[in-house]
Amino acid sequence: QVQLVESGGGSVQAGGSLRLSCKLSEYTLETACVGWFRQAPGGEREAVATRYTNGGFEHFADSVVGRFTLSPDRPKKMLDLQMTNLKPEDTATYYCAANHGAPTTTWPPCSDSAEYNYWGQGTEVTVSS
């Protein structure tokens, strides 16, 4: 069982920045995928930024490319998401997730939420215009 705890959400104005942190109870070579997902009110959950542990392949949603970066720290069991130049459409609940001990089959690797078997409870991000 892997626990994930997110922190760092809040309210900012458009153009501002936030850093989300995720503390994992397990983050080893068996953790095939780690990532951040988000779900806006009335919307579907989407992958924001994901990382395939074996090889370090990262994938970002088109809408956040150039604005969001991932900072994984496997020894510290942390996965941070740095968000800059935030826009109102970034408003959502952000979830940290991990695939631990399960196979990965999609391409790009780790970009499908169905591949993740552990999830945090989420942290709210609100961006006002």
Backbone torsions as a table, in degrees:
resi	resn	phi	psi	omega
1	GLN	NA	129.8	179.5
2	VAL	-114.5	127.9	175.2
3	GLN	-101.9	142.2	177.8
4	LEU	-129.8	132.6	-179.6
5	VAL	-127.5	120.0	179.9
6	GLU	-94.3	153.7	173.7
7	SER	-153.4	165.1	173.8
8	GLY	104.5	-2.6	178.4
9	GLY	-69.8	170.3	178.9
10	GLY	166.0	-165.0	-179.5
11	SER	-114.8	133.2	178.0
12	VAL	-140.2	164.5	174.2
13	GLN	-88.2	157.3	177.8
14	ALA	-54.2	137.9	-177.3
15	GLY	93.7	-12.4	-179.5
16	GLY	-81.8	-176.2	-176.8
17	SER	-131.6	152.5	172.7
18	LEU	-144.0	151.9	174.4
19	ARG	-123.0	118.2	176.0
20	LEU	-94.4	140.0	178.1
21	SER	-120.7	145.8	177.2
22	CYS	-130.4	124.0	176.6
23	LYS	-104.1	122.1	179.5
24	LEU	-102.6	146.2	176.4
25	SER	-81.1	-21.6	176.3
26	GLU	-139.4	132.4	176.0
27	TYR	-152.4	86.6	-175.3
28	THR	-124.7	-171.9	177.0
29	LEU	-67.1	-15.8	174.3
30	GLU	-77.9	-11.7	177.8
31	THR	-85.6	90.4	-171.7
32	ALA	-67.1	-35.7	-176.0
33	CYS	-135.8	143.7	166.4
34	VAL	-134.7	151.9	-179.0
35	GLY	-173.4	171.0	174.9
36	TRP	-117.0	134.5	176.5
37	PHE	-124.5	164.0	176.1
38	ARG	-143.6	156.2	177.7
39	GLN	-141.6	117.1	177.5
40	ALA	-83.9	156.9	178.4
41	PRO	-54.5	125.7	-179.8
42	GLY	77.9	1.6	-177.3
43	GLY	-108.6	176.7	177.8
44	GLU	-93.4	156.9	177.7
45	ARG	-71.0	133.8	179.6
46	GLU	-130.1	151.0	177.0
47	ALA	-76.9	128.0	177.9
48	VAL	-96.3	-53.7	-177.7
49	ALA	-153.6	126.4	-177.3
50	THR	-133.1	158.9	-177.4
51	ARG	-140.7	131.0	174.8
52	TYR	-92.1	114.5	-172.1
53	THR	-59.3	-42.0	-177.0
54	ASN	-81.2	89.5	-179.3
55	GLY	115.9	-17.5	175.1
56	GLY	75.8	16.5	-179.6
57	PHE	-65.4	128.8	178.1
58	GLU	-117.0	146.3	178.8
59	HIS	-134.2	134.8	-179.0
60	PHE	-123.5	144.5	172.8
61	ALA	-61.1	144.7	-178.8
62	ASP	-55.5	-34.9	-174.9
63	SER	-70.9	-14.0	-177.6
64	VAL	-116.7	-2.2	-179.9
65	VAL	-57.8	132.6	-179.7
66	GLY	85.5	-9.2	-179.5
67	ARG	-116.4	-32.3	-177.6
68	PHE	-111.9	143.3	174.7
69	THR	-134.7	149.2	177.1
70	LEU	-99.4	141.3	175.4
71	SER	-130.0	89.5	177.7
72	PRO	-83.2	145.6	175.9
73	ASP	-140.3	90.9	-173.5
74	ARG	-65.3	-42.0	178.5
75	PRO	-59.3	-36.6	-179.6
76	LYS	-88.8	-4.3	180.0
77	LYS	59.0	47.7	-178.0
78	MET	-128.1	150.5	172.8
79	LEU	-140.5	108.6	179.9
80	ASP	-100.7	150.6	175.0
81	LEU	-124.4	111.4	177.2
82	GLN	-91.2	123.6	-177.2
83	MET	-118.1	123.3	179.0
84	THR	-122.6	165.5	179.3
85	ASN	46.9	50.5	-176.0
86	LEU	-65.5	146.9	-178.5
87	LYS	-121.8	156.0	178.7
88	PRO	-54.4	-31.8	-179.2
89	GLU	-73.0	-5.0	173.7
90	ASP	-83.3	-6.5	179.0
91	THR	-61.1	124.5	-176.4
92	ALA	-177.9	173.3	166.2
93	THR	-92.1	127.7	-177.0
94	TYR	-103.9	132.3	-177.5
95	TYR	-119.7	135.3	169.9
96	CYS	-91.7	142.0	-177.3
97	ALA	-144.6	158.2	179.5
98	ALA	-144.0	145.8	167.7
99	ASN	-104.5	110.9	-178.2
100	HIS	-122.7	114.4	175.1
101	GLY	78.2	13.8	-179.0
102	ALA	-119.3	155.4	180.0
103	PRO	-72.3	155.8	174.2
104	THR	-119.4	135.4	-173.3
105	THR	-132.2	-8.1	-173.1
106	THR	-94.5	166.1	173.5
107	TRP	-134.0	133.4	-4.9
108	PRO	-60.3	150.5	-176.5
109	PRO	-62.7	138.1	173.4
110	CYS	73.5	9.8	-176.3
111	SER	-90.6	-6.0	-178.2
112	ASP	-104.6	128.9	-178.4
113	SER	-60.9	-24.6	-179.0
114	ALA	-65.6	-16.8	-179.4
115	GLU	-83.9	-5.6	-174.3
116	TYR	-102.1	130.5	-177.7
117	ASN	-110.5	0.0	176.0
118	TYR	-136.6	137.5	-175.9
119	TRP	-136.7	146.5	171.0
120	GLY	-82.4	179.3	-177.2
121	GLN	-86.9	-12.5	175.8
122	GLY	98.3	153.5	175.8
123	THR	-137.4	138.6	-174.2
124	GLU	-84.8	137.8	173.2
125	VAL	-126.2	125.8	178.4
126	THR	-124.6	125.4	179.9
127	VAL	-117.5	119.8	-179.1
128	SER	-101.1	150.2	-177.9
129	SER	-88.5	NA	NA
